[in-house]
Amino acid sequence: MSPACRTAVLRVVATGPSSTIQDLGRPGWFSIGVGVSGAADRGSLKLANRLVGNPEDAAGIETLLGGLELVALAPVLLAVTGADAPITVDGVAQARASVLAVRSGQRLRIGMAAAGLRVYVGVRGGIAIDPVLGSRSRDTLAGLGPEPLSAGMELGAHESGSYPWPNVEVAPVAPVDSGVVTARVVPGPRDDWFTDPHALFAGAWQVTDRADRVGVRLARVGDDPPLTRINDKELPTEGVPLGAIQVQPSGEPVVFLADHPITGGYPVIATVVTEDVDLLAQARPGQQLRFRPAG
């Protein structure tokens, strides 16, 4: 962090299963093989930043499931969004998507989420750490950006005097969906590689335990038709975007998330619309998912 931002405002006490620093990513580097990365659930990070008066692209914390504990080293405004996890400050329960004025010495604790997968912590001013290729996001596939959080790490925040002061205390947010998730998709570009591309929309899929920031692997539920290729030809490597549904030789689709590779050699049957990728980022193993055509 720059000399003007060296005052630490938070100390990490516990990280839960995994906690990383994320902003909205580093677009514009595909030509050198670097993906965008950034928050898996972009909407939740944006909301956390708006609540504390930050620009939407300020760096915050993304934590998997919960278990994050932070101690304030100076007075700081925080907001917690995303998965439905219990939030306390010095043991006192707090509301999700609310502005938390935390005094020096107080402890924020995020318990394990009852629904959803990823929790976000916005910090007034944004976390101050040196950017890599213009972003403070940790890309777990490429190994770029700041190291994952560890106990004892101290985090600073940028000066925020020019930012507007928050004018709400709590944001109205819908409950996190723990039932069947529906995601809209745009078919193609390789849907013609399948005997029945509409099988993608038939029945339900289940999120497997092979899910991380790179992508979510799905398995069929029940006896619905599989995704079967017309041929076994090799597909030349081509670019793949966020939300691409790439179909493995087994017929199981993988939906690419924030840290996805920028090229792939398996056919992409469809792509999840940007607004619905956040739903996939919050879907837990065992949860069911349905696709439907966009529009």
C-alpha positions as CSV (number, residue, x, y, z in Angstrom):
1,M,0.0,0.0,0.0
2,S,1.1,3.6,-0.6
3,P,2.8,5.6,2.2
4,A,-0.4,7.6,2.7
5,C,-2.4,4.4,3.3
6,R,-0.1,2.5,5.7
7,T,-2.3,2.8,8.8
8,A,-3.9,-0.6,9.3
9,V,-7.6,-0.6,10.2
10,L,-8.3,-4.4,10.5
11,R,-6.4,-7.4,11.7
12,V,-7.4,-10.9,10.5
13,V,-8.0,-13.3,13.4
14,A,-9.5,-16.2,11.4
15,T,-10.2,-16.7,7.7
16,G,-12.7,-19.6,7.5
17,P,-12.2,-22.1,4.6
18,S,-10.9,-19.4,2.3
19,S,-10.8,-15.6,2.2
20,T,-9.4,-13.4,-0.5
21,I,-9.3,-9.8,-1.5
22,Q,-11.4,-9.0,-4.5
23,D,-12.5,-6.0,-6.6
24,L,-14.2,-6.1,-10.0
25,G,-11.2,-7.6,-11.7
26,R,-8.6,-6.7,-14.3
27,P,-10.3,-6.5,-17.8
28,G,-8.3,-5.8,-20.9
29,W,-5.5,-8.4,-20.5
30,F,-6.8,-11.3,-22.6
31,S,-4.1,-10.6,-25.2
32,I,-1.4,-11.7,-22.8
33,G,-3.4,-14.6,-21.4
34,V,-4.7,-13.0,-18.2
35,G,-8.4,-13.3,-17.3
36,V,-10.6,-10.7,-15.5
37,S,-11.0,-12.5,-12.2
38,G,-12.7,-10.3,-9.5
39,A,-15.6,-11.0,-7.1
40,A,-17.4,-14.2,-8.0
41,D,-20.7,-12.5,-7.0
42,R,-20.2,-9.1,-8.4
43,G,-23.6,-7.8,-7.3
44,S,-22.9,-8.5,-3.6
45,L,-19.5,-6.8,-3.7
46,K,-21.0,-3.7,-5.4
47,L,-23.7,-3.5,-2.7
48,A,-21.2,-3.8,0.1
49,N,-19.2,-0.9,-1.4
50,R,-22.3,1.2,-1.9
51,L,-23.4,0.7,1.7
52,V,-20.1,2.1,3.0
53,G,-19.9,4.9,0.4
54,N,-17.2,3.4,-1.8
55,P,-17.0,3.3,-5.6
56,E,-18.4,0.0,-6.7
57,D,-15.0,-1.3,-7.8
58,A,-13.3,-0.8,-4.4
59,A,-11.5,-3.9,-3.0
60,G,-13.2,-5.8,-0.3
61,I,-13.1,-9.3,1.2
62,E,-14.7,-12.4,-0.3
63,T,-15.0,-15.4,2.1
64,L,-16.2,-18.9,1.4
65,L,-19.1,-20.0,3.6
66,G,-18.1,-17.9,6.6
67,G,-15.8,-18.2,9.6
68,L,-14.1,-14.9,9.0
69,E,-13.1,-12.9,12.1
70,L,-11.6,-9.4,12.0
71,V,-10.5,-7.0,14.8
72,A,-10.7,-3.3,14.2
73,L,-7.4,-1.5,14.8
74,A,-9.1,1.9,14.2
75,P,-12.7,3.1,13.8
76,V,-14.0,1.7,10.5
77,L,-17.3,1.4,8.6
78,L,-18.0,-2.1,7.3
79,A,-20.9,-3.8,5.5
80,V,-21.5,-7.6,5.0
81,T,-23.4,-8.9,2.1
82,G,-23.8,-12.1,0.0
83,A,-24.6,-15.5,1.6
84,D,-26.9,-15.6,4.5
85,A,-24.4,-15.9,7.4
86,P,-24.8,-14.8,11.0
87,I,-23.0,-11.5,11.7
88,T,-21.9,-10.3,15.1
89,V,-19.9,-7.4,16.5
90,D,-18.5,-8.2,19.9
91,G,-21.1,-10.9,20.1
92,V,-24.1,-8.7,19.3
93,A,-26.1,-9.8,16.2
94,Q,-26.1,-7.5,13.2
95,A,-28.2,-7.4,10.0
96,R,-27.0,-8.5,6.7
97,A,-26.5,-5.6,4.2
98,S,-26.3,-3.0,6.9
99,V,-23.7,-0.3,7.7
100,L,-21.6,-1.3,10.7
101,A,-19.7,1.4,12.6
102,V,-17.0,-0.7,14.3
103,R,-14.9,0.9,17.0
104,S,-11.2,0.2,17.6
105,G,-10.8,-3.1,19.4
106,Q,-14.2,-4.5,18.4
107,R,-14.4,-7.8,16.7
108,L,-16.5,-8.7,13.6
109,R,-17.4,-12.3,13.3
110,I,-19.1,-14.0,10.4
111,G,-20.6,-17.4,11.2
112,M,-21.2,-20.3,8.7
113,A,-23.8,-19.5,6.1
114,A,-27.1,-21.2,6.2
115,A,-27.8,-20.4,2.5
116,G,-25.5,-19.2,-0.3
117,L,-21.8,-19.8,-0.6
118,R,-19.8,-16.5,-0.5
119,V,-19.9,-13.6,1.9
120,Y,-18.5,-10.1,1.1
121,V,-17.1,-7.5,3.5
122,G,-17.0,-3.9,2.3
123,V,-14.5,-1.6,4.0
124,R,-14.9,2.2,4.0
125,G,-12.2,3.5,1.6
126,G,-11.6,0.1,0.1
127,I,-8.7,-2.2,1.1
128,A,-5.4,-0.6,0.3
129,I,-3.0,-3.0,-1.2
130,D,-0.7,-2.8,-4.3
131,P,-2.6,-3.6,-7.5
132,V,-1.4,-6.2,-10.1
133,L,-2.3,-5.2,-13.7
134,G,-4.7,-2.6,-12.3
135,S,-6.6,-4.9,-9.9
136,R,-6.4,-5.9,-6.3
137,S,-8.2,-9.2,-7.0
138,R,-6.8,-12.6,-6.2
139,D,-6.9,-14.8,-9.3
140,T,-6.8,-18.3,-7.9
141,L,-6.2,-20.0,-11.2
142,A,-3.3,-17.7,-12.4
143,G,-1.9,-17.0,-8.9
144,L,-2.1,-13.3,-9.5
145,G,-2.9,-10.6,-7.0
146,P,-2.6,-10.5,-3.2
147,E,-2.1,-13.7,-1.3
148,P,-5.2,-15.2,0.4
149,L,-5.9,-13.8,3.9
150,S,-4.2,-15.5,6.8
151,A,-4.4,-15.1,10.6
152,G,-2.4,-12.1,11.8
153,M,-2.5,-10.2,8.5
154,E,-3.2,-6.5,8.9
155,L,-5.3,-4.6,6.3
156,G,-5.3,-0.9,5.6
157,A,-7.9,1.2,3.9
158,H,-7.6,4.1,1.4
159,E,-8.4,7.6,2.6
160,S,-12.1,8.2,1.9
161,G,-12.5,12.0,2.5
162,S,-13.7,12.6,-1.1
163,Y,-16.2,9.7,-1.0
164,P,-19.9,10.5,-0.2
165,W,-20.9,9.5,3.3
166,P,-23.4,6.5,3.4
167,N,-27.0,7.7,3.5
168,V,-28.7,4.4,4.3
169,E,-28.3,2.1,7.3
170,V,-29.7,-1.1,5.8
171,A,-30.3,-2.2,2.2
172,P,-33.4,-4.3,1.4
173,V,-32.1,-7.6,0.1
174,A,-34.0,-10.7,-0.9
175,P,-33.4,-13.9,1.0
176,V,-30.6,-16.1,-0.5
177,D,-32.3,-18.8,-2.6
178,S,-31.5,-22.3,-1.2
179,G,-34.0,-24.0,-3.6
180,V,-33.8,-24.6,-7.3
181,V,-31.9,-21.8,-9.1
182,T,-33.0,-20.7,-12.5
183,A,-30.3,-19.1,-14.8
184,R,-30.9,-17.5,-18.2
185,V,-28.6,-18.5,-21.0
186,V,-27.8,-17.4,-24.6
187,P,-27.4,-20.6,-26.8
188,G,-24.2,-21.2,-28.7
189,P,-21.7,-20.8,-30.2
190,R,-21.3,-24.6,-30.4
191,D,-24.8,-25.9,-29.7
192,D,-24.8,-27.4,-33.1
193,W,-22.2,-29.9,-31.8
194,F,-24.9,-31.7,-29.8
195,T,-27.6,-34.2,-30.9
196,D,-30.2,-32.4,-28.8
197,P,-29.0,-29.0,-27.6
198,H,-32.4,-28.4,-26.0
199,A,-31.5,-31.2,-23.5
200,L,-29.7,-28.4,-21.6
201,F,-33.2,-27.0,-20.7
202,A,-34.8,-30.3,-19.9
203,G,-35.1,-31.2,-16.2
204,A,-32.7,-30.1,-13.6
205,W,-29.0,-30.1,-12.9
206,Q,-27.2,-30.5,-9.6
207,V,-24.2,-28.6,-8.4
208,T,-21.5,-31.1,-7.6
209,D,-18.7,-30.8,-4.9
210,R,-16.4,-29.8,-7.8
211,A,-17.1,-26.1,-7.6
212,D,-14.7,-23.2,-6.9
213,R,-13.9,-19.8,-8.3
214,V,-12.9,-21.3,-11.6
215,G,-16.2,-23.0,-12.3
216,V,-19.1,-25.1,-11.2
217,R,-19.4,-28.7,-12.5
218,L,-23.0,-30.0,-12.8
219,A,-24.5,-33.5,-12.9
220,R,-27.9,-34.6,-14.2
221,V,-30.8,-35.1,-11.8
222,G,-32.9,-38.2,-12.5
223,D,-33.4,-39.6,-16.0
224,D,-33.4,-36.4,-18.0
225,P,-31.6,-36.6,-21.4
226,P,-27.8,-36.2,-21.4
227,L,-25.8,-33.8,-23.5
228,T,-24.5,-36.0,-26.3
229,R,-22.1,-34.8,-29.0
230,I,-22.8,-35.4,-32.6
231,N,-19.1,-36.4,-33.2
232,D,-15.8,-36.8,-31.4
233,K,-13.9,-34.3,-33.5
234,E,-11.3,-32.1,-31.8
235,L,-12.4,-28.5,-31.4
236,P,-9.6,-25.9,-31.9
237,T,-8.9,-23.9,-28.8
238,E,-11.0,-20.8,-28.7
239,G,-11.9,-18.0,-26.3
240,V,-14.4,-18.5,-23.6
241,P,-16.2,-15.8,-21.6
242,L,-17.5,-15.6,-18.0
243,G,-20.6,-17.8,-17.7
244,A,-19.6,-20.1,-20.6
245,I,-21.2,-23.6,-20.3
246,Q,-18.5,-25.9,-21.5
247,V,-19.4,-29.6,-22.0
248,Q,-16.9,-32.2,-21.0
249,P,-16.5,-35.5,-22.9
250,S,-18.6,-37.1,-20.1
251,G,-21.5,-34.9,-21.1
252,E,-21.3,-33.0,-17.8
253,P,-21.4,-29.2,-18.2
254,V,-19.1,-26.8,-16.4
255,V,-20.2,-23.2,-15.9
256,F,-17.1,-20.9,-15.8
257,L,-16.9,-18.3,-13.0
258,A,-14.6,-15.4,-12.2
259,D,-11.2,-17.2,-12.4
260,H,-12.0,-19.3,-15.5
261,P,-9.3,-19.9,-18.2
262,I,-9.7,-17.6,-21.1
263,T,-9.5,-20.3,-23.7
264,G,-10.9,-23.9,-23.9
265,G,-11.0,-26.9,-26.2
266,Y,-14.4,-28.3,-25.3
267,P,-17.6,-27.1,-27.0
268,V,-19.6,-24.3,-25.3
269,I,-23.2,-25.1,-25.7
270,A,-24.5,-21.8,-24.2
271,T,-23.4,-18.9,-22.0
272,V,-25.2,-17.7,-18.8
273,V,-26.1,-14.0,-19.0
274,T,-23.9,-11.8,-16.9
275,E,-26.6,-10.8,-14.4
276,D,-27.3,-14.5,-13.5
277,V,-23.6,-15.6,-13.0
278,D,-23.9,-14.3,-9.5
279,L,-26.6,-16.9,-8.8
280,L,-24.1,-19.7,-9.8
281,A,-21.5,-18.1,-7.6
282,Q,-23.8,-18.6,-4.6
283,A,-25.1,-22.1,-5.5
284,R,-24.0,-24.7,-3.0
285,P,-23.0,-28.4,-3.7
286,G,-26.2,-30.4,-3.9
287,Q,-28.4,-27.4,-4.9
288,Q,-30.4,-27.9,-8.1
289,L,-30.2,-25.6,-11.1
290,R,-32.4,-25.1,-14.2
291,F,-31.4,-23.3,-17.4
292,R,-33.8,-21.4,-19.6
293,P,-33.3,-19.4,-22.8
294,A,-32.8,-15.6,-22.3
295,G,-35.4,-13.3,-23.8
